[in-house]
Amino acid sequence: STTSVAKTTAPGALGTTTKKRKRNKPKFSAKHARNWIYVTGLPKDTNEEEVAAYFSKVGIIDLDPETQKPKVKLYRHKKGEENGGSPKGDASICYARP
């Protein structure tokens, strides 16, 4: 009696290469998270130091690595406008990671 033997080949053995799928990394990483808050309704005559002093009561404000000053951004009117360069009453404050 004749016995037939089926040949099996491993995937990719015929000269074709199998591509490995890249594992998708999450786009959000808590390590690089920034804790920015946006504040409106500030007095028009305030400055960065006053905002940093007031909001540091709530948590630790992150420091800018270049200037070693707190990361506080006051939004100002454009130079060409009527109140050119004066604060709008809005600010962004970056807190350090908890």
Residue frames as a rotation matrix with the C-alpha (Angstrom) as fourth column:
SER 1
0.579 0.815 0.000 0.00
0.815 -0.579 0.000 0.00
0.000 0.000 -1.000 0.00
THR 2
-0.329 -0.666 0.669 1.15
0.657 -0.671 -0.345 3.50
0.679 0.326 0.658 -0.75
THR 3
0.317 0.346 -0.883 1.24
0.882 -0.450 0.140 6.16
-0.349 -0.823 -0.448 1.92
SER 4
0.185 -0.237 0.954 1.23
0.571 -0.764 -0.300 9.77
0.800 0.600 -0.007 0.91
VAL 5
-0.098 -0.318 -0.943 2.98
0.943 -0.331 0.014 12.23
-0.317 -0.888 0.332 3.15
ALA 6
0.751 0.387 0.536 1.89
0.527 -0.839 -0.133 15.85
0.398 0.382 -0.834 3.07
LYS 7
-0.377 -0.922 -0.087 4.70
0.860 -0.313 -0.404 18.32
0.345 -0.227 0.911 3.31
THR 8
0.805 0.569 -0.168 4.15
0.589 -0.734 0.338 21.33
0.069 -0.371 -0.926 5.55
THR 9
-0.267 -0.880 0.394 6.27
0.712 -0.455 -0.534 24.41
0.649 0.138 0.748 5.45
ALA 10
-0.212 0.107 -0.971 6.60
0.847 -0.475 -0.237 27.05
-0.487 -0.873 0.010 8.07
PRO 11
0.844 0.526 0.105 5.16
0.516 -0.742 -0.428 30.50
-0.147 0.415 -0.898 7.29
GLY 12
0.759 -0.557 -0.337 7.75
-0.546 -0.826 0.137 32.64
-0.355 0.080 -0.932 5.60
ALA 13
0.091 -0.771 0.630 9.83
0.005 0.633 0.774 29.63
-0.996 -0.067 0.062 4.54
LEU 14
0.412 0.134 0.901 9.06
0.830 0.352 -0.432 30.12
-0.375 0.926 0.034 0.85
GLY 15
-0.501 -0.708 0.497 11.14
0.842 -0.532 0.090 33.25
0.201 0.464 0.863 0.57
THR 16
0.194 0.593 0.781 8.45
0.205 -0.803 0.559 35.63
0.959 0.052 -0.277 1.73
THR 17
-0.855 -0.491 -0.169 9.07
0.290 -0.182 -0.939 37.58
0.431 -0.852 0.299 4.86
THR 18
0.236 0.926 -0.296 6.49
0.844 -0.044 0.535 38.13
0.482 -0.376 -0.791 7.49
LYS 19
-0.360 -0.298 0.884 6.18
-0.046 -0.941 -0.336 41.62
0.932 -0.162 0.325 8.86
LYS 20
-0.493 0.182 -0.851 5.97
0.864 0.220 -0.454 42.08
0.105 -0.958 -0.265 12.57
ARG 21
0.416 0.698 0.582 3.34
0.505 -0.710 0.491 44.53
0.756 0.090 -0.648 13.61
LYS 22
-0.718 -0.605 0.344 4.57
0.092 -0.573 -0.814 47.42
0.690 -0.553 0.467 15.64
ARG 23
-0.170 0.637 -0.752 2.93
0.980 0.189 -0.062 47.66
0.103 -0.747 -0.656 18.99
ASN 24
0.110 0.301 0.947 1.06
0.296 -0.920 0.258 50.93
0.949 0.252 -0.190 19.16
LYS 25
-0.711 -0.372 -0.597 2.25
0.686 -0.179 -0.705 52.94
0.156 -0.911 0.383 22.10
PRO 26
0.391 0.871 -0.298 -0.29
0.905 -0.422 -0.047 55.14
-0.167 -0.252 -0.953 23.83
LYS 27
0.075 -0.328 0.942 -0.01
0.573 -0.759 -0.309 58.73
0.816 0.563 0.131 22.65
PHE 28
0.560 0.171 0.810 -0.62
-0.474 -0.736 0.483 60.05
0.679 -0.655 -0.331 26.16
SER 29
-0.018 -0.610 -0.793 2.00
0.626 0.612 -0.484 59.45
0.780 -0.504 0.371 28.81
ALA 30
0.891 0.412 -0.192 1.55
0.389 -0.471 0.792 60.74
0.235 -0.780 -0.579 32.34
LYS 31
0.137 -0.934 -0.330 5.32
0.903 -0.020 0.430 61.17
-0.408 -0.357 0.840 32.53
HIS 32
-0.799 -0.462 0.385 5.14
0.597 -0.686 0.417 64.00
0.071 0.563 0.824 29.99
ALA 33
0.215 0.968 0.132 1.79
0.899 -0.249 0.361 65.38
0.382 0.041 -0.923 31.12
ARG 34
-0.886 -0.352 0.302 1.54
0.233 -0.901 -0.366 69.08
0.401 -0.254 0.880 31.74
ASN 35
-0.158 0.833 -0.530 -0.99
0.985 0.093 -0.147 70.44
-0.073 -0.545 -0.835 34.17
TRP 36
-0.946 -0.147 0.290 -1.91
0.216 -0.951 0.223 73.77
0.242 0.273 0.931 32.63
ILE 37
-0.062 0.950 -0.305 -4.88
0.902 -0.077 -0.424 75.74
-0.427 -0.301 -0.853 33.87
TYR 38
-0.588 0.000 0.809 -6.44
0.531 -0.754 0.387 78.74
0.610 0.657 0.444 32.16
VAL 39
-0.292 0.419 -0.860 -7.64
0.832 -0.333 -0.444 81.63
-0.472 -0.845 -0.252 34.30
THR 40
-0.307 0.262 0.915 -9.84
0.598 -0.695 0.399 84.55
0.741 0.669 0.056 33.24
GLY 41
0.686 0.708 0.169 -11.08
0.381 -0.547 0.746 87.65
0.620 -0.447 -0.644 35.01
LEU 42
-0.005 -0.760 -0.650 -7.73
0.995 -0.069 0.073 88.78
-0.100 -0.646 0.756 36.41
PRO 43
0.631 0.155 -0.760 -7.18
0.229 -0.973 -0.009 92.48
-0.742 -0.169 -0.649 37.13
LYS 44
0.921 -0.215 0.324 -5.67
0.289 -0.177 -0.941 94.33
0.259 0.961 -0.101 34.17
ASP 45
0.550 -0.738 0.390 -2.76
-0.694 -0.664 -0.278 95.64
0.465 -0.117 -0.878 36.25
THR 46
0.817 -0.236 0.526 -1.53
-0.245 0.683 0.688 92.25
-0.521 -0.691 0.501 37.50
ASN 47
0.160 -0.816 -0.556 1.86
-0.963 -0.006 -0.269 90.74
0.216 0.578 -0.787 36.67
GLU 48
0.208 -0.111 -0.972 3.38
-0.245 0.956 -0.162 87.24
0.947 0.272 0.172 36.52
GLU 49
-0.798 -0.596 -0.087 4.82
-0.044 0.201 -0.979 87.42
0.601 -0.777 -0.187 40.05
GLU 50
-0.552 0.672 0.494 1.45
-0.816 -0.313 -0.486 88.27
-0.171 -0.671 0.721 41.62
VAL 51
0.437 0.723 -0.536 -0.31
-0.815 0.570 0.105 85.47
0.381 0.391 0.838 39.73
ALA 52
-0.082 -0.564 -0.822 2.41
-0.050 0.826 -0.561 82.97
0.995 -0.005 -0.096 40.71
ALA 53
-0.911 -0.268 0.314 2.27
-0.293 -0.117 -0.949 84.03
0.291 -0.956 0.028 44.37
TYR 54
-0.192 0.930 0.314 -1.53
-0.966 -0.123 -0.226 83.69
-0.171 -0.347 0.922 44.51
PHE 55
0.627 0.531 -0.570 -1.83
-0.683 0.727 -0.074 80.36
0.375 0.436 0.818 42.70
SER 56
-0.382 -0.801 -0.461 1.14
-0.319 0.582 -0.747 78.78
0.867 -0.139 -0.479 44.49
LYS 57
-0.480 0.310 0.821 -1.17
-0.863 0.002 -0.506 78.48
-0.159 -0.951 0.266 47.52
VAL 58
0.593 0.804 -0.046 -3.05
-0.785 0.564 -0.255 75.72
-0.179 0.187 0.966 45.66
GLY 59
0.884 -0.341 0.321 -0.06
0.370 0.929 -0.032 73.67
-0.287 0.147 0.946 44.47
ILE 60
-0.017 -0.977 -0.214 3.54
0.230 -0.213 0.950 73.73
-0.973 -0.033 0.228 43.31
ILE 61
0.858 0.252 -0.449 3.94
-0.318 -0.427 -0.847 75.75
-0.404 0.869 -0.286 40.11
ASP 62
0.617 -0.622 0.482 6.32
0.753 0.644 -0.134 74.19
-0.227 0.445 0.866 37.58
LEU 63
0.322 -0.607 -0.726 9.56
-0.117 -0.787 0.606 76.06
-0.939 -0.110 -0.325 36.90
ASP 64
0.962 -0.120 -0.243 10.90
-0.252 -0.062 -0.966 76.99
0.101 0.991 -0.090 33.48
PRO 65
0.686 -0.727 -0.009 14.22
0.675 0.632 0.380 75.10
-0.271 -0.267 0.925 33.13
GLU 66
0.072 -0.690 0.720 15.92
0.779 -0.412 -0.473 78.01
0.623 0.595 0.508 31.33
THR 67
-0.102 -0.052 0.993 14.90
-0.169 -0.983 -0.069 80.95
0.980 -0.175 0.092 33.51
GLN 68
-0.715 -0.098 -0.693 14.07
0.565 0.504 -0.654 79.11
0.413 -0.858 -0.305 36.77
LYS 69
-0.812 0.565 0.145 10.94
-0.576 -0.737 -0.354 81.27
-0.093 -0.371 0.924 37.03
PRO 70
-0.382 0.752 0.536 7.42
0.074 0.604 -0.794 79.87
-0.921 -0.264 -0.287 37.53
LYS 71
-0.901 0.132 0.413 5.62
0.430 0.155 0.889 78.88
0.054 0.979 -0.197 34.32
VAL 72
0.023 0.885 -0.465 3.00
0.555 -0.398 -0.730 81.63
-0.831 -0.242 -0.501 34.20
LYS 73
-0.791 -0.213 0.573 1.87
0.609 -0.364 0.705 83.20
0.058 0.907 0.417 30.94
LEU 74
-0.167 0.718 -0.676 -0.14
0.216 -0.642 -0.735 86.41
-0.962 -0.269 -0.048 30.94
TYR 75
-0.076 0.231 0.970 -2.00
0.995 0.080 0.059 87.04
-0.064 0.970 -0.236 27.71
ARG 76
-0.396 -0.180 -0.900 -1.45
0.268 -0.961 0.074 90.56
-0.878 -0.212 0.429 26.42
HIS 77
0.774 0.606 -0.182 -2.97
0.079 -0.378 -0.922 92.79
-0.628 0.700 -0.341 23.75
LYS 78
0.354 -0.643 0.680 -1.01
0.935 0.232 -0.267 92.98
0.014 0.730 0.683 20.50
LYS 79
-0.462 -0.691 -0.556 1.44
0.695 -0.672 0.258 95.84
-0.552 -0.267 0.790 20.16
GLY 80
-0.909 0.069 0.411 -0.47
0.290 -0.602 0.744 97.50
0.299 0.796 0.527 17.30
GLU 81
-0.002 0.993 -0.115 -3.78
0.799 0.071 0.597 97.61
0.601 -0.091 -0.794 19.19
GLU 82
0.483 0.324 0.813 -5.18
-0.092 -0.905 0.416 100.41
0.871 -0.276 -0.408 21.34
ASN 83
0.825 -0.167 0.540 -3.93
-0.551 -0.030 0.834 98.88
-0.123 -0.986 -0.116 24.62
GLY 84
0.600 -0.585 -0.546 -0.74
-0.254 0.508 -0.823 97.48
0.759 0.632 0.156 23.05
GLY 85
-0.397 -0.873 -0.283 1.21
-0.091 0.344 -0.935 95.28
0.913 -0.345 -0.216 25.47
SER 86
-0.456 0.270 0.848 -1.19
-0.884 -0.246 -0.397 95.55
0.101 -0.931 0.350 28.42
PRO 87
-0.977 0.066 0.200 -2.55
0.012 0.966 -0.258 92.35
-0.211 -0.250 -0.945 30.03
LYS 88
-0.549 0.823 -0.147 -5.96
-0.285 -0.019 0.958 91.11
0.786 0.568 0.245 28.85
GLY 89
-0.068 0.514 0.855 -6.89
-0.997 -0.013 -0.071 89.60
-0.026 -0.858 0.513 32.22
ASP 90
0.934 0.296 -0.202 -6.21
-0.317 0.945 -0.078 85.99
0.167 0.137 0.976 31.17
ALA 91
-0.047 -0.979 0.196 -3.35
-0.998 0.056 0.041 83.72
-0.051 -0.194 -0.980 32.20
SER 92
0.703 0.103 -0.703 -2.11
-0.186 0.982 -0.042 80.14
0.686 0.160 0.710 31.93
ILE 93
0.170 -0.613 0.772 -0.36
-0.983 -0.052 0.175 78.49
-0.067 -0.789 -0.611 34.87
CYS 94
0.273 -0.179 -0.945 1.54
-0.330 0.905 -0.267 75.20
0.904 0.385 0.188 34.74
TYR 95
0.609 -0.021 0.793 1.55
-0.780 0.166 0.603 73.10
-0.145 -0.986 0.085 37.90
ALA 96
-0.550 -0.829 -0.103 4.22
-0.831 0.556 -0.035 70.49
0.086 0.066 -0.994 38.60
ARG 97
-0.120 0.487 -0.865 3.19
-0.259 0.826 0.501 66.84
0.959 0.284 0.027 38.31
PRO 98
0.557 0.388 0.734 1.63
-0.796 -0.005 0.606 65.45
0.239 -0.922 0.306 41.49
